[in-house]
Each structure stands twice: as structure tokens, then as C-alpha cells.
């Protein structure tokens, strides 16, 4: 199907290689020195973006990246992401982290998608991460789809195959390392991507320069999205505790070692 419009929802997250220390600030839970931490594109959203670009190339479609986050941080990250694949960005200037309300975030993103010039929902595929490195709930994409009237939704997708008539099949992850093959008559649909099948594209300076012509103006006119989080309360925030108990035992049998590990887990 030619002319597909593929909208990817993706934001930035702190680099997972950094030490993340949760604190309670004046406005609620936050990360210590969050604005100083280097940021990256959410890895789940990255897979969705690369799959979207690959599909758009095959069907002569167009890719939009709708991102909500501090625009100063977004600018830093986009300097790198822009060199990967061609896309047009829509920016919402607001907080990006694990302590924002999923429903409020979804409402802001759905509003931004609705305002994309020339949007045709009959040709719309909504892509995003099956999970999120900042939230891990996998809830935002589903709610955005519902707000846009998209009821055909697929989660844990690793592959999509388009037919000439606009229909497509997807492989969705299920338990036991197996896949469920689902069919859809066509757009609109929402797909929450797992890791997909594509490697990270190499940097292409020419693609980067073409993208930056649109990214910089989009950042300058980013719509504010404060996400006040009214009514949202966190009982506590803390780093998961680490526990290590070591004993050195010689000449223990494999069965004894397995039994001791199982007893330790049950305890």
C-alpha cells in the first residue's frame, strides 16, 4: 500500500549506563541531577523508528516521530538520531521520565498526532515501543491508539509484512519463545514493537543534514506540555536493593549446589 503515514511515538531517557538515583524533589519524585545526565532515544522507540523507516521505504510512505521531552535534551539526542533514518519530527516540550502520568502523557501525544498537517487516519500506522525504558508499563501507546480511534492494536511485534492490497500480517511475541501470527485488513492500526529484526542503521551525514533542516524549526516551535500530574502520588522511590551472599565450598556435587540454590530462592 503506497502513501502510508507512519507515526512513531518516542521520547528520550537517561543513558542506562549511568547511575540513576531516585530522589523526592519539590515537585515529587525525580532523578538526582536528571538534567545533567546524558540522554538517549528510548531503545524500544528506536526499534519502532527503524522498522518504520524500513517499511516506509518499501511502500513509499512517510515517517513522523512525535517526541515529548525537554527540548534542550531532545536537540542533543536528535543530533545523533537524525543521521540514522529520514523522518519528520513533532516536538512537545515537557518532562520525560518515569514519574509522569501515563494517561496525561497519552493525551498530550494524541493531541500532537491529530495536529499533523495532512494526517489521513485511513493510512495511519501508529508505532511505538512495546515497553519503555523510562516507564516499563507499555500503557501510553495503547491509550494514544484508543484516543485516536485505533482499535486494531498489536503488542510485542517483531515483524510486519505488507500485502499489495494494504493488508498486513504481524508476528507478536507470546510465552515460551513462540510467536502468534496476526492478520489485519489494513490501516489504521497500532503496533507496539519489541526488538524487531533490524540492526541499528549506520550514521549517514547526508540523511542527518536533510533531517536537521526540519528538526531545528520543530524544536524552536515546540508546543509546551507541562504534564502537571495532578492527583498522581508516589508512596516512595528507591533504587532496588542488591543482595549478595557468598560461601566457598569445595567438592560439592552438582545436585547439592542446585538444591542449595533452589532453597535460597524459596527462602
C-alpha positions in Angstrom: 0.0 0.0 0.0 1.5 3.3 -1.1 1.3 6.5 0.8 1.3 5.1 4.3 1.7 7.6 7.2 3.7 6.0 10.0 3.7 7.9 13.2 6.3 6.8 15.8 5.9 7.7 19.4 9.3 8.1 21.1 11.0 10.1 23.8 14.3 10.4 25.5 15.5 8.6 28.6 18.7 8.9 30.7 21.5 6.8 29.4 21.1 3.4 31.1 24.9 3.1 31.6 24.7 6.0 34.1 23.9 5.6 37.8 20.3 6.6 38.3 19.4 7.7 41.8 15.8 8.5 42.6 15.0 11.3 44.9 12.0 13.2 46.2 12.1 16.8 44.9 9.9 19.8 45.5 7.5 18.7 42.7 7.6 15.0 43.6 9.8 12.0 42.6 12.7 12.7 40.3 16.2 11.5 39.4 19.2 13.1 41.1 20.9 15.6 38.7 18.5 14.4 35.9 19.2 17.4 33.6 22.9 16.7 33.9 22.6 13.0 32.8 23.3 12.2 29.2 20.2 11.1 27.3 19.4 8.7 24.5 16.4 7.8 22.5 14.3 5.2 24.3 15.6 1.9 22.9 12.1 0.5 22.4 11.1 3.6 20.4 14.4 3.3 18.5 13.4 -0.2 17.2 10.0 1.2 16.2 11.6 4.1 14.4 14.0 1.9 12.4 11.2 -0.6 11.5 9.0 2.4 10.4 11.7 3.7 8.1 12.3 0.3 6.6 8.6 -0.1 5.9 8.2 3.4 4.6 11.0 2.8 2.1 9.1 -0.3 0.8 5.7 1.3 0.4 6.7 4.9 -0.4 5.4 6.1 2.9 6.4 8.9 5.3 7.6 8.7 8.9 6.8 11.1 11.7 8.5 11.0 15.1 6.3 12.5 17.8 8.5 13.2 20.9 7.7 14.6 24.3 10.6 15.8 26.4 12.7 18.8 27.4 13.6 20.4 24.0 17.2 21.1 25.0 17.7 17.4 25.7 15.8 16.4 22.6 18.1 18.6 20.5 21.2 16.8 21.8 19.8 13.4 21.1 18.4 14.3 17.7 21.9 15.3 16.5 22.7 11.6 16.5 19.3 10.0 15.8 18.8 12.3 12.7 21.7 10.5 11.0 20.0 7.1 11.2 16.9 7.3 9.1 14.7 10.0 7.4 11.8 11.3 9.4 9.9 14.5 10.2 9.7 15.4 13.9 6.8 16.8 16.0 8.0 18.1 19.4 6.3 18.6 22.7 8.3 20.5 25.3 7.7 18.8 28.6 9.1 16.3 31.2 10.2 12.9 30.0 10.8 10.3 32.7 9.3 7.5 34.7 7.4 9.8 37.1 4.9 11.2 34.6 1.3 10.1 34.4 0.7 7.7 31.5 -2.8 8.9 30.8 -1.8 12.6 30.8 1.2 11.8 28.6 -1.0 9.9 26.1 -3.5 12.8 25.9 -0.7 15.2 25.0 0.7 12.8 22.4 -2.7 12.1 20.8 -3.3 15.8 20.5 0.0 16.3 18.8 -0.7 13.5 16.3 -4.1 14.9 15.5 -2.4 18.2 14.5 0.0 16.7 12.0 -0.7 18.5 8.7 -2.4 16.3 6.1 -2.9 13.4 8.5 -5.1 10.7 6.9 -6.2 8.1 9.5 -7.2 5.7 6.8 -3.4 5.4 6.0 -2.1 5.7 9.6 0.1 3.2 11.3 0.9 4.2 14.9 4.3 2.7 16.0 5.9 2.8 19.4 7.7 0.7 21.9 6.1 -2.4 23.4 7.7 -1.3 26.7 9.5 1.9 27.8 12.9 2.3 29.4 11.5 5.2 31.5 8.2 3.7 32.5 8.1 0.0 31.6 4.3 -0.1 31.6 3.7 -0.2 27.9 0.5 1.8 28.5 1.0 5.0 26.6 0.9 3.6 23.1 -2.3 1.7 23.8 -4.1 4.8 25.2 -2.9 7.0 22.4 -4.4 4.5 19.9 -7.7 4.4 21.7 -7.8 8.3 21.8 -7.2 8.3 18.1 -10.0 5.7 17.5 -7.5 3.0 16.6 -8.8 -0.3 17.9 -6.7 -2.7 15.9 -3.6 -3.0 18.2 -0.7 -5.4 18.3 1.9 -5.7 21.1 5.3 -7.3 21.2 5.7 -7.1 17.4 8.9 -8.3 15.8 7.9 -8.4 12.2 5.4 -6.9 9.8 4.7 -8.0 6.2 2.6 -5.7 4.0 0.3 -7.0 1.2 -0.3 -5.2 -2.1 -3.9 -4.5 -1.0 -2.9 -2.7 2.2 -3.5 -5.7 4.5 -0.6 -7.0 6.6 0.4 -9.7 9.0 2.5 -9.3 12.1 4.4 -11.6 14.4 3.7 -11.0 18.1 5.7 -12.4 20.9 3.9 -14.8 23.2 5.0 -17.1 26.1 7.6 -19.8 25.6 9.6 -18.0 22.9 6.8 -18.6 20.4 5.0 -16.2 18.1 1.4 -15.5 17.2 0.8 -14.5 13.6 -2.0 -12.0 13.4 -3.6 -10.5 10.3 -5.2 -7.1 9.8 -7.1 -5.8 6.8 -5.2 -2.5 6.8 -4.7 0.8 8.4 -5.3 2.3 10.9 -3.5 0.1 13.4 -1.2 0.5 16.3 1.9 -1.6 16.7 4.0 -1.9 19.9 7.4 -3.1 18.8 9.7 -5.4 20.7 13.2 -5.6 19.3 12.2 -6.2 15.7 14.6 -7.8 13.2 16.7 -4.8 12.1 20.1 -3.7 13.3 20.7 -0.1 14.3 21.3 1.8 11.0 24.8 3.3 10.4 25.2 7.0 10.6 24.6 8.8 7.3 25.6 12.5 7.4 23.6 13.3 4.3 20.4 11.9 6.0 21.3 13.9 9.1 21.7 17.2 7.3 18.4 16.7 5.5 16.6 15.8 8.8 18.1 18.7 10.7 16.6 21.2 8.3 13.2 20.3 9.8 14.3 19.3 13.3 15.6 22.6 14.3 12.5 24.6 13.3 10.3 21.9 15.0 12.3 22.3 18.2 12.0 26.1 18.1 8.2 26.0 17.8 7.7 23.1 20.2 4.3 23.2 21.9 4.5 23.3 25.8 3.3 20.1 27.5 3.8 20.7 31.3 2.2 17.4 32.5 1.2 18.6 35.9 0.5 15.2 37.3 -2.4 16.4 39.4 -3.8 13.6 41.6 -0.7 11.4 40.9 1.0 10.2 44.1 4.1 8.0 44.7 4.4 6.3 48.1 8.2 6.0 47.8 11.1 5.9 45.3 14.3 3.9 45.8 17.0 2.0 44.0 16.3 -1.8 44.0 18.3 -3.3 46.8 21.2 -5.6 46.0 21.9 -8.7 48.0 24.9 -10.9 47.8 25.7 -13.9 49.9 28.9 -15.9 49.1 30.2 -19.1 50.5 33.2 -21.0 49.2 32.6 -24.8 49.3 34.9 -27.5 47.9 33.9 -30.8 46.4 30.1 -30.1 46.4 28.1 -32.2 43.9 26.0 -30.6 41.2 22.8 -31.8 42.8 23.8 -30.3 46.1 24.6 -26.9 44.5 21.3 -26.9 42.6 19.4 -27.9 45.8 21.0 -25.1 47.8 20.3 -22.5 45.1 16.6 -23.6 45.0 16.3 -23.5 48.8 17.9 -20.0 48.8 15.4 -18.7 46.2 12.4 -20.2 48.1 13.6 -18.6 51.3 
